Amino acid sequence: MRKKLEESRIKQCKMESNNNYQVGNAKRRIVSQRNKRQHATEMKDFISFLPLELMLCVFSFLTLEELILASLVSKEWAHLVKIYLSVVPSNLNLDELKMSTGIINSHRTILPHELVNISLMTRVSISNSIISGNKKFKQFVSRALYLYSRCKVKKLFLNLCYNGYHSSRQMVDQWIQFVMTNEVTELEINFSNGILIGYDVTSKPYEFPYIQPTSKSLVSLKLNLCNFLKSNLQAFCYLQCLFLKFVKILDFSIEDLATKCTMLKDLTIACCLIPLNFMVCKKDINFRSITVIRCFSKRGPLFPIDISSPKLLMFNLENCHLNTETNIKAPNLIEMGIRINKLYTNSGHRETLIKLLGHFSQCQTLLLNTWCIQVLSYEVNFIQSLPFSFKNLKHLKLQSGLEKEELIGISYLMRKCSYMECLTLHFHEARQILWDDLEEQNHIFFDFEDDQYWQTQTSTFYCLEYCLKEVCVYSDFGRNLEMHMLRFLLENAKVLEKMFLYTHQKIRGQEVKQQLSNSQKASPIAKLFIFDL
């Protein structure tokens, strides 16, 4: 009997235990379901249900990085981001140097100017950061371009640390393809940062692939450090502005540019390797401006220039050689700049410069540097009178070291620019050029005291009497010759209104201002202003 009672008691305990277990499971299920419902409520995307106008307003406060992160939340958010980007024309600035170093160290990004004069160890460290962040940068760019597909992009700037490897070329090819198939107005690509961080300079520069589609939206193209082929021109036939720097132009000329890119108006080539006859064109071209800076052919900086452009308004030639093959026909030119940084001159150079100045006497703005001014000084002394006068000129810009050999040329130009209203003077360290064919006669032509020169100028300057209203001076004001010329201007410019002095040395600038203020001014309304550079 006792045994049966114990068995029934054990059986009853087991039943109670099972009931408690089932009740516990039920409670846990209820709590779990309640937590799931609460979690679902907390994770519910309420933002997506906001009015579109409000969402666009929210997106306007986000950076590109934040917009890309937002697009990864869901397909719906990606769609909203694309709608926002399609409504607001944007500028896309994708800087690999800045972004890749920022990926490694979010508190420190490297800028290009910081790569100058740094130690090898620092350069290696930066290079490793670029390599580590390269994959993420490429993913970021690809995602950004995906979001911008079929959107209007005002300007796309790619600042790349290009290393010349096949994978890098393929990726850039894809990005170029995006530009050609979407509405991108301006494209700028800089490949030079790879060299700055120590990539092999002998690796082949980026070379544009054969591009099938023609972009009707792209009107401005700027390239830095790559190769450019004649076969690429057809894809850019709607370009209006082309800027090439450190570009190897392989097989075409300015005539090919004018033929293939019929809408091209502005051309700038700087530090480019060009074919020998690149600047030779047998027919008229319709460019509005041409700038050539320190370019080289197989003959070095010496190459023929023979162009005719009836619509050309601005022409700048810097750090290239003038020679007898330089011939420019531009009857409507209004702005011209010639800066020749050569250590010597001969009769051919001088004749070409005088011919150019004679052809462009209708200019309204003229810029000449110390080489041109010294050549003019010799010609004035030797020929006495030159066959040109700038009657339309309003603004004369001179870059001068105020050598004795320049003073005659400066005063001559001021006399020939009778209606000049603004004079800009960039004073720099003096540099005397060599006269290859006149070395023995040089001392005769410039036999005067330079510090007394402006005091001896007693004849009338028409522009000082009636026209000159503004003088801008850029200098650190350390030489007496500068003070002599500025005093001369103040004491003789009768309608002068303002003289602006720009300097890196503020204290010295204030001293100069005080000295000039004590000068007797020809204009009662003339005022002096000092600005820091």
C-alpha positions as a printed NumPy array, in Angstrom:
array([[  0.   ,   0.   ,   0.   ],
       [  2.802,   2.378,   0.96 ],
       [  4.592,   1.606,  -2.297],
       [  1.5  ,   2.479,  -4.338],
       [  1.124,   5.796,  -2.509],
       [  4.737,   6.746,  -3.282],
       [  4.316,   5.88 ,  -6.977],
       [  1.163,   7.999,  -7.233],
       [  2.935,  10.927,  -5.481],
       [  5.888,  10.723,  -7.95 ],
       [  3.484,  10.568, -10.868],
       [  1.636,  13.657,  -9.603],
       [  4.935,  15.593,  -9.239],
       [  5.902,  14.762, -12.805],
       [  2.543,  15.984, -14.067],
       [  2.914,  19.263, -12.153],
       [  6.444,  19.667, -13.509],
       [  5.259,  19.141, -17.081],
       [  2.456,  21.647, -16.575],
       [  4.908,  24.24 , -15.203],
       [  7.256,  23.641, -18.151],
       [  4.424,  24.113, -20.656],
       [  3.286,  27.261, -18.875],
       [  6.87 ,  28.574, -18.898],
       [  7.225,  27.872, -22.613],
       [  3.956,  29.599, -23.298],
       [  5.061,  32.656, -21.327],
       [  8.397,  32.723, -23.138],
       [  6.626,  32.471, -26.5  ],
       [  4.339,  35.344, -25.553],
       [  7.298,  37.471, -24.408],
       [  9.28 ,  36.584, -27.544],
       [  6.375,  37.513, -29.826],
       [  5.862,  40.741, -27.874],
       [  9.576,  41.583, -28.266],
       [  9.454,  40.828, -31.983],
       [  6.453,  43.095, -32.45 ],
       [  8.167,  45.826, -30.427],
       [ 11.428,  45.401, -32.39 ],
       [  9.547,  45.482, -35.672],
       [  7.849,  48.67 , -34.548],
       [ 11.188,  50.196, -33.583],
       [ 12.855,  49.202, -36.905],
       [  9.986,  50.294, -39.104],
       [ 11.118,  52.777, -41.828],
       [  8.984,  55.809, -41.025],
       [ 11.267,  58.207, -42.96 ],
       [ 10.414,  56.66 , -46.317],
       [  6.785,  57.661, -45.806],
       [  7.653,  61.344, -45.46 ],
       [  6.613,  63.646, -48.342],
       [  9.104,  63.653, -51.213],
       [  9.691,  67.399, -50.894],
       [ 10.703,  66.963, -47.248],
       [ 13.012,  64.059, -48.11 ],
       [ 14.726,  66.147, -50.788],
       [ 15.184,  68.912, -48.241],
       [ 16.785,  66.439, -45.802],
       [ 19.116,  65.1  , -48.509],
       [ 20.262,  68.632, -49.347],
       [ 22.063,  68.764, -45.979],
       [ 24.014,  65.544, -46.607],
       [ 27.477,  65.202, -48.093],
       [ 28.13 ,  62.867, -51.011],
       [ 29.569,  60.269, -48.61 ],
       [ 26.422,  60.445, -46.474],
       [ 24.16 ,  60.19 , -49.529],
       [ 25.962,  57.043, -50.647],
       [ 25.552,  55.524, -47.177],
       [ 21.856,  56.429, -47.256],
       [ 21.471,  54.708, -50.623],
       [ 22.718,  51.446, -49.076],
       [ 19.886,  51.303, -46.504],
       [ 17.392,  49.826, -48.957],
       [ 16.363,  49.829, -52.6  ],
       [ 13.692,  52.375, -51.769],
       [ 16.259,  54.71 , -50.219],
       [ 18.563,  54.255, -53.189],
       [ 15.64 ,  55.244, -55.415],
       [ 14.995,  58.358, -53.293],
       [ 18.674,  59.363, -53.449],
       [ 18.648,  59.011, -57.241],
       [ 15.524,  61.168, -57.44 ],
       [ 17.261,  63.849, -55.369],
       [ 20.409,  63.742, -57.517],
       [ 18.325,  63.979, -60.69 ],
       [ 16.611,  67.131, -59.424],
       [ 19.731,  68.996, -58.251],
       [ 22.606,  69.438, -60.777],
       [ 25.753,  68.63 , -58.82 ],
       [ 29.526,  68.929, -58.831],
       [ 31.259,  65.59 , -58.204],
       [ 34.712,  65.956, -56.628],
       [ 36.333,  62.514, -56.279],
       [ 39.838,  62.932, -54.878],
       [ 41.694,  59.642, -54.382],
       [ 44.589,  61.184, -52.457],
       [ 42.271,  62.878, -50.   ],
       [ 39.704,  60.099, -49.679],
       [ 42.087,  57.112, -49.534],
       [ 44.231,  58.624, -46.804],
       [ 41.032,  59.598, -44.999],
       [ 39.879,  55.967, -45.067],
       [ 43.   ,  54.908, -43.167],
       [ 42.993,  57.872, -40.81 ],
       [ 39.661,  59.658, -40.589],
       [ 41.266,  62.561, -38.725],
       [ 44.036,  63.244, -41.257],
       [ 43.864,  63.636, -45.032],
       [ 46.784,  64.47 , -47.316],
       [ 46.628,  67.338, -49.801],
       [ 48.87 ,  67.543, -52.929],
       [ 50.866,  70.568, -51.748],
       [ 51.9  ,  68.59 , -48.639],
       [ 53.804,  66.1  , -50.823],
       [ 56.472,  68.649, -51.734],
       [ 59.819,  68.294, -49.928],
       [ 58.751,  65.442, -47.646],
       [ 60.973,  62.63 , -46.392],
       [ 61.156,  59.254, -48.114],
       [ 59.688,  57.532, -45.056],
       [ 56.68 ,  59.853, -45.058],
       [ 56.178,  59.341, -48.79 ],
       [ 56.268,  55.55 , -48.35 ],
       [ 53.743,  55.794, -45.519],
       [ 51.395,  57.876, -47.677],
       [ 51.843,  55.466, -50.586],
       [ 50.883,  52.53 , -48.348],
       [ 47.788,  54.43 , -47.224],
       [ 46.804,  55.011, -50.858],
       [ 47.274,  51.337, -51.724],
       [ 45.256,  50.237, -48.673],
       [ 42.416,  52.615, -49.464],
       [ 42.461,  52.136, -53.24 ],
       [ 39.856,  49.364, -53.35 ],
       [ 37.401,  51.271, -51.167],
       [ 37.955,  54.423, -53.231],
       [ 37.148,  52.578, -56.466],
       [ 34.017,  51.097, -54.885],
       [ 32.994,  54.539, -53.682],
       [ 33.461,  56.091, -57.142],
       [ 31.577,  53.268, -58.857],
       [ 28.695,  53.589, -56.382],
       [ 28.627,  57.371, -56.788],
       [ 28.53 ,  57.12 , -60.582],
       [ 25.779,  54.489, -60.361],
       [ 23.654,  56.875, -58.305],
       [ 24.36 ,  59.686, -60.773],
       [ 23.471,  57.623, -63.85 ],
       [ 21.001,  59.553, -66.015],
       [ 21.42 ,  62.593, -63.751],
       [ 22.837,  65.968, -64.721],
       [ 26.377,  66.459, -63.454],
       [ 27.67 ,  69.998, -63.851],
       [ 31.31 ,  69.07 , -63.2  ],
       [ 33.044,  65.749, -62.557],
       [ 36.551,  66.013, -61.1  ],
       [ 38.652,  62.838, -60.762],
       [ 41.923,  63.368, -58.898],
       [ 43.625,  59.98 , -59.241],
       [ 46.782,  58.305, -57.943],
       [ 47.208,  56.447, -61.218],
       [ 49.852,  53.685, -61.267],
       [ 49.6  ,  52.477, -64.86 ],
       [ 48.486,  48.926, -64.025],
       [ 45.936,  47.127, -66.187],
       [ 43.273,  47.056, -63.454],
       [ 43.578,  50.817, -62.98 ],
       [ 43.217,  51.446, -66.72 ],
       [ 40.116,  49.267, -66.922],
       [ 38.47 ,  51.096, -64.039],
       [ 39.206,  54.538, -65.524],
       [ 37.901,  53.29 , -68.885],
       [ 34.586,  52.464, -67.194],
       [ 34.414,  55.907, -65.619],
       [ 35.105,  57.534, -68.995],
       [ 32.312,  55.41 , -70.454],
       [ 29.969,  56.769, -67.763],
       [ 30.834,  60.342, -68.777],
       [ 30.182,  59.675, -72.44 ],
       [ 26.787,  58.061, -71.804],
       [ 25.453,  60.526, -69.212],
       [ 24.809,  64.249, -68.976],
       [ 28.186,  65.494, -67.722],
       [ 28.944,  69.094, -68.704],
       [ 32.549,  69.453, -67.496],
       [ 35.155,  66.723, -66.982],
       [ 38.535,  67.172, -65.285],
       [ 40.914,  64.247, -64.701],
       [ 44.255,  64.597, -62.95 ],
       [ 46.526,  61.533, -63.167],
       [ 49.604,  63.217, -61.666],
       [ 49.18 ,  62.311, -57.984],
       [ 50.594,  58.852, -58.667],
       [ 53.988,  60.417, -59.359],
       [ 53.71 ,  62.614, -56.265],
       [ 53.425,  59.601, -53.967],
       [ 56.28 ,  57.735, -55.643],
       [ 54.743,  55.539, -58.341],
       [ 57.103,  54.567, -61.16 ],
       [ 57.517,  57.549, -63.501],
       [ 58.471,  55.202, -66.356],
       [ 55.082,  53.468, -66.325],
       [ 52.931,  54.231, -69.333],
       [ 50.593,  57.203, -68.821],
       [ 46.883,  56.672, -69.167],
       [ 45.805,  56.56 , -72.792],
       [ 42.201,  57.125, -73.738],
       [ 40.57 ,  54.051, -75.273],
       [ 38.624,  54.125, -78.492],
       [ 35.345,  55.759, -77.477],
       [ 32.294,  54.86 , -79.529],
       [ 29.512,  57.129, -78.177],
       [ 29.756,  60.876, -78.734],
       [ 28.815,  63.034, -75.775],
       [ 26.612,  65.99 , -76.685],
       [ 26.607,  67.263, -73.099],
       [ 30.362,  67.474, -72.501],
       [ 31.561,  70.995, -73.341],
       [ 34.711,  71.276, -71.187],
       [ 37.584,  68.785, -70.866],
       [ 40.697,  69.195, -68.683],
       [ 43.39 ,  66.516, -68.631],
       [ 46.595,  66.288, -66.625],
       [ 49.367,  63.758, -67.389],
       [ 48.074,  61.341, -69.996],
       [ 48.311,  60.525, -73.698],
       [ 45.807,  61.922, -76.177],
       [ 45.246,  60.519, -79.659],
       [ 43.724,  61.821, -82.857],
       [ 41.228,  58.948, -82.755],
       [ 39.828,  60.363, -79.485],
       [ 38.807,  63.68 , -81.026],
       [ 35.668,  62.386, -82.726],
       [ 34.112,  61.448, -79.371],
       [ 34.62 ,  65.01 , -78.086],
       [ 33.304,  66.833, -81.125],
       [ 30.959,  69.021, -79.044],
       [ 33.734,  70.395, -76.84 ],
       [ 33.954,  74.152, -76.387],
       [ 36.91 ,  74.267, -73.978],
       [ 40.   ,  72.006, -73.967],
       [ 42.784,  72.261, -71.365],
       [ 45.777,  69.9  , -71.613],
       [ 48.633,  69.864, -69.091],
       [ 51.583,  67.444, -69.166],
       [ 49.797,  65.658, -71.983],
       [ 51.592,  63.853, -74.782],
       [ 49.817,  64.839, -77.983],
       [ 50.779,  61.985, -80.255],
       [ 49.468,  62.376, -83.764],
       [ 47.345,  65.465, -84.398],
       [ 47.625,  69.225, -84.848],
       [ 45.598,  72.32 , -84.083],
       [ 44.123,  71.966, -87.565],
       [ 42.814,  68.488, -86.675],
       [ 41.314,  69.948, -83.502],
       [ 39.531,  72.64 , -85.474],
       [ 38.281,  70.084, -88.008],
       [ 37.077,  67.389, -85.602],
       [ 35.897,  69.647, -82.765],
       [ 34.058,  72.28 , -84.755],
       [ 32.534,  73.935, -81.667],
       [ 35.855,  74.361, -79.832],
       [ 36.412,  77.956, -78.689],
       [ 39.081,  77.9  , -75.966],
       [ 42.344,  75.937, -76.146],
       [ 45.067,  75.797, -73.493],
       [ 48.124,  73.544, -73.713],
       [ 50.627,  73.698, -70.858],
       [ 53.876,  71.728, -70.506],
       [ 52.777,  69.375, -73.285],
       [ 54.856,  67.31 , -75.675],
       [ 53.532,  68.234, -79.109],
       [ 54.298,  67.292, -82.723],
       [ 56.674,  69.731, -84.419],
       [ 53.956,  71.268, -86.606],
       [ 51.161,  71.169, -84.04 ],
       [ 50.698,  74.964, -84.171],
       [ 50.597,  75.115, -87.978],
       [ 47.222,  75.403, -89.694],
       [ 46.658,  76.05 , -93.386],
       [ 43.07 ,  77.243, -92.999],
       [ 41.213,  79.645, -90.743],
       [ 40.207,  78.384, -87.317],
       [ 37.368,  79.773, -85.206],
       [ 38.947,  79.676, -81.768],
       [ 38.173,  82.439, -79.277],
       [ 41.273,  82.031, -77.104],
       [ 44.598,  80.183, -77.39 ],
       [ 47.146,  79.781, -74.589],
       [ 50.476,  77.995, -75.082],
       [ 52.665,  77.556, -71.987],
       [ 56.1  ,  75.901, -71.956],
       [ 55.421,  73.258, -74.587],
       [ 58.067,  71.14 , -76.299],
       [ 58.493,  69.457, -79.651],
       [ 61.327,  67.243, -80.85 ],
       [ 63.258,  70.512, -81.303],
       [ 62.71 ,  71.472, -77.675],
       [ 60.785,  74.696, -76.962],
       [ 61.299,  75.782, -80.573],
       [ 58.425,  75.04 , -82.962],
       [ 56.699,  76.992, -85.742],
       [ 53.49 ,  78.921, -85.046],
       [ 51.478,  79.767, -88.146],
       [ 47.758,  80.245, -87.574],
       [ 44.946,  82.431, -88.837],
       [ 41.924,  82.961, -86.6  ],
       [ 39.573,  85.841, -87.498],
       [ 37.521,  85.324, -84.3  ],
       [ 40.477,  85.033, -81.923],
       [ 40.096,  87.451, -78.991],
       [ 42.862,  86.302, -76.63 ],
       [ 46.325,  84.866, -77.284],
       [ 48.923,  84.005, -74.638],
       [ 52.407,  82.672, -75.32 ],
       [ 54.56 ,  81.769, -72.31 ],
       [ 58.015,  80.184, -72.032],
       [ 58.214,  79.292, -75.711],
       [ 60.711,  80.561, -78.26 ],
       [ 59.908,  83.254, -80.779],
       [ 61.437,  82.706, -84.203],
       [ 60.985,  83.75 , -87.805],
       [ 58.386,  80.964, -88.221],
       [ 56.036,  82.673, -85.752],
       [ 53.113,  84.128, -87.691],
       [ 49.743,  84.864, -86.103],
       [ 46.859,  86.489, -87.964],
       [ 44.128,  87.662, -85.604],
       [ 42.611,  90.972, -86.74 ],
       [ 40.096,  91.087, -83.861],
       [ 42.465,  90.26 , -81.013],
       [ 41.762,  92.32 , -77.878],
       [ 44.045,  90.641, -75.303],
       [ 47.6  ,  89.419, -75.793],
       [ 50.28 ,  88.165, -73.418],
       [ 53.893,  87.346, -74.313],
       [ 56.204,  85.997, -71.606],
       [ 59.531,  84.673, -72.851],
       [ 61.889,  83.323, -70.18 ],
       [ 65.127,  83.117, -72.147],
       [ 68.602,  84.07 , -71.048],
       [ 69.584,  85.507, -74.412],
       [ 68.262,  87.212, -77.53 ],
       [ 69.309,  87.731, -81.123],
       [ 68.121,  89.714, -84.117],
       [ 65.584,  87.036, -85.16 ],
       [ 63.87 ,  87.106, -81.774],
       [ 63.72 ,  90.891, -81.766],
       [ 62.301,  91.145, -85.269],
       [ 59.574,  88.595, -84.468],
       [ 58.521,  90.406, -81.29 ],
       [ 58.326,  93.774, -83.056],
       [ 56.316,  92.179, -85.879],
       [ 53.815,  90.661, -83.431],
       [ 53.355,  93.917, -81.538],
       [ 52.855,  95.739, -84.822],
       [ 50.189,  93.265, -85.963],
       [ 48.236,  93.529, -82.708],
       [ 48.236,  97.262, -82.126],
       [ 44.416,  97.074, -81.79 ],
       [ 44.716,  95.206, -78.451],
       [ 42.923,  96.505, -75.376],
       [ 44.993,  94.471, -72.884],
       [ 48.709,  93.715, -73.252],
       [ 51.03 ,  91.716, -70.985],
       [ 54.817,  91.679, -71.47 ],
       [ 57.585,  90.317, -69.266],
       [ 61.169,  91.435, -68.652],
       [ 62.592,  89.746, -71.776],
       [ 60.156,  91.579, -74.054],
       [ 60.749,  94.894, -72.267],
       [ 64.532,  94.634, -72.591],
       [ 64.215,  93.803, -76.294],
       [ 62.019,  96.879, -76.761],
       [ 64.567,  99.012, -74.92 ],
       [ 67.252,  98.048, -77.395],
       [ 65.002,  98.587, -80.408],
       [ 63.97 , 102.045, -79.182],
       [ 67.602, 103.087, -78.837],
       [ 68.732, 101.568, -82.09 ],
       [ 65.78 , 102.381, -84.379],
       [ 64.541, 105.39 , -82.383],
       [ 60.936, 104.795, -83.42 ],
       [ 59.01 , 101.523, -83.734],
       [ 56.174, 100.985, -86.237],
       [ 53.297, 100.557, -83.79 ],
       [ 51.099, 102.448, -81.378],
       [ 48.462, 100.995, -79.031],
       [ 45.67 , 103.537, -79.394],
       [ 42.955, 101.123, -78.194],
       [ 44.865,  99.796, -75.209],
       [ 43.185, 100.272, -71.815],
       [ 45.213,  97.939, -69.585],
       [ 48.998,  97.447, -69.699],
       [ 50.53 ,  94.648, -67.589],
       [ 54.296,  94.527, -67.107],
       [ 56.372,  91.889, -65.308],
       [ 59.641,  93.657, -64.647],
       [ 62.81 ,  93.389, -62.616],
       [ 63.424,  97.119, -63.25 ],
       [ 66.829,  96.477, -64.763],
       [ 68.48 ,  99.484, -66.371],
       [ 67.882,  97.73 , -69.702],
       [ 64.117,  97.793, -69.075],
       [ 63.553, 101.441, -68.159],
       [ 63.603, 102.751, -71.724],
       [ 61.153, 100.063, -72.856],
       [ 58.739, 100.797, -69.995],
       [ 58.636, 104.532, -70.651],
       [ 58.3  , 103.916, -74.4  ],
       [ 55.294, 101.616, -73.881],
       [ 53.637, 104.163, -71.608],
       [ 54.007, 106.785, -74.328],
       [ 52.642, 104.447, -77.009],
       [ 49.618, 103.535, -74.84 ],
       [ 48.136, 107.017, -74.971],
       [ 44.665, 106.053, -73.695],
       [ 45.728, 103.572, -71.023],
       [ 43.427, 103.62 , -67.977],
       [ 45.019, 100.878, -65.848],
       [ 48.683,  99.958, -65.302],
       [ 49.627,  96.71 , -63.52 ],
       [ 53.237,  96.238, -62.414],
       [ 54.62 ,  92.925, -61.159],
       [ 58.063,  93.679, -59.75 ],
       [ 60.354,  90.685, -59.272],
       [ 64.031,  89.901, -58.936],
       [ 66.06 ,  91.542, -61.686],
       [ 67.458,  89.37 , -64.469],
       [ 69.58 ,  90.695, -67.299],
       [ 69.468,  88.886, -70.638],
       [ 72.455,  88.298, -72.915],
       [ 72.667,  89.947, -76.317],
       [ 74.285,  87.323, -78.51 ],
       [ 75.03 ,  89.627, -81.425],
       [ 75.392,  92.92 , -79.504],
       [ 77.527,  92.15 , -76.453],
       [ 80.183,  94.75 , -77.202],
       [ 77.681,  97.536, -77.964],
       [ 75.365,  96.94 , -75.014],
       [ 77.034,  99.361, -72.604],
       [ 76.658, 102.198, -75.141],
       [ 72.928, 101.806, -75.6  ],
       [ 72.2  , 101.908, -71.872],
       [ 74.748, 104.449, -70.743],
       [ 72.767, 106.387, -68.09 ],
       [ 72.199, 106.368, -64.335],
       [ 69.214, 104.142, -63.591],
       [ 68.313, 105.808, -60.273],
       [ 68.02 , 109.18 , -62.044],
       [ 66.117, 107.914, -65.084],
       [ 62.544, 108.877, -64.115],
       [ 63.626, 112.351, -63.026],
       [ 64.972, 112.982, -66.528],
       [ 61.657, 112.133, -68.238],
       [ 60.49 , 115.668, -68.905],
       [ 58.485, 115.095, -72.084],
       [ 54.724, 114.603, -71.767],
       [ 53.052, 111.21 , -71.268],
       [ 49.559, 111.592, -72.724],
       [ 48.145, 108.732, -70.606],
       [ 49.421, 110.383, -67.406],
       [ 47.937, 113.712, -68.378],
       [ 44.427, 112.534, -69.264],
       [ 43.687, 108.799, -68.861],
       [ 45.499, 106.744, -66.208],
       [ 43.094, 106.158, -63.299],
       [ 44.389, 103.019, -61.59 ],
       [ 47.794, 101.511, -60.781],
       [ 48.23 ,  98.014, -59.289],
       [ 51.655,  97.066, -57.936],
       [ 52.731,  93.583, -56.821],
       [ 56.025,  93.624, -54.958],
       [ 57.77 ,  93.165, -51.635],
       [ 59.093,  96.735, -51.945],
       [ 62.77 ,  96.408, -51.29 ],
       [ 64.472,  98.515, -53.962],
       [ 64.918, 102.199, -54.581],
       [ 64.166, 101.83 , -58.308],
       [ 60.621, 100.746, -57.489],
       [ 60.117, 103.784, -55.256],
       [ 61.461, 106.109, -57.975],
       [ 58.939, 104.804, -60.509],
       [ 55.97 , 104.895, -58.103],
       [ 56.804, 108.476, -57.093],
       [ 57.03 , 109.398, -60.77 ],
       [ 53.54 , 108.003, -61.364],
       [ 52.047, 109.793, -58.354],
       [ 53.673, 113.102, -59.262],
       [ 52.601, 113.011, -62.92 ],
       [ 49.314, 111.072, -63.203],
       [ 46.818, 113.942, -63.061],
       [ 43.593, 111.883, -63.082],
       [ 44.828, 108.978, -60.95 ],
       [ 42.168, 107.699, -58.544],
       [ 43.662, 104.615, -56.88 ],
       [ 47.046, 102.981, -56.386],
       [ 46.892,  99.445, -54.981],
       [ 50.007,  97.967, -53.379],
       [ 50.063,  94.173, -52.886],
       [ 52.852,  92.671, -50.772],
       [ 53.834,  89.695, -48.609],
       [ 55.533,  92.042, -46.151],
       [ 52.811,  94.049, -44.462],
       [ 55.144,  96.153, -42.287],
       [ 57.329,  97.105, -45.241],
       [ 54.189,  97.863, -47.251],
       [ 53.006, 100.319, -44.604],
       [ 56.412, 102.033, -44.678],
       [ 56.2  , 102.379, -48.459],
       [ 52.679, 103.754, -48.188],
       [ 53.883, 106.375, -45.697],
       [ 56.773, 107.413, -47.949],
       [ 54.546, 107.67 , -51.011],
       [ 51.926, 109.61 , -49.059],
       [ 54.53 , 112.305, -48.49 ],
       [ 55.059, 112.681, -52.248],
       [ 53.464, 115.576, -54.087],
       [ 50.486, 114.092, -55.926],
       [ 49.397, 115.386, -59.302],
       [ 45.851, 114.118, -58.672],
       [ 44.032, 115.505, -55.613],
       [ 41.757, 112.451, -55.44 ],
       [ 44.489, 109.783, -55.64 ],
       [ 44.357, 107.257, -52.776],
       [ 46.815, 104.556, -51.681],
       [ 45.717, 101.087, -50.535],
       [ 47.824,  98.257, -49.066],
       [ 46.783,  94.583, -49.317],
       [ 48.436,  91.377, -48.106],
       [ 49.187,  88.652, -50.608]])
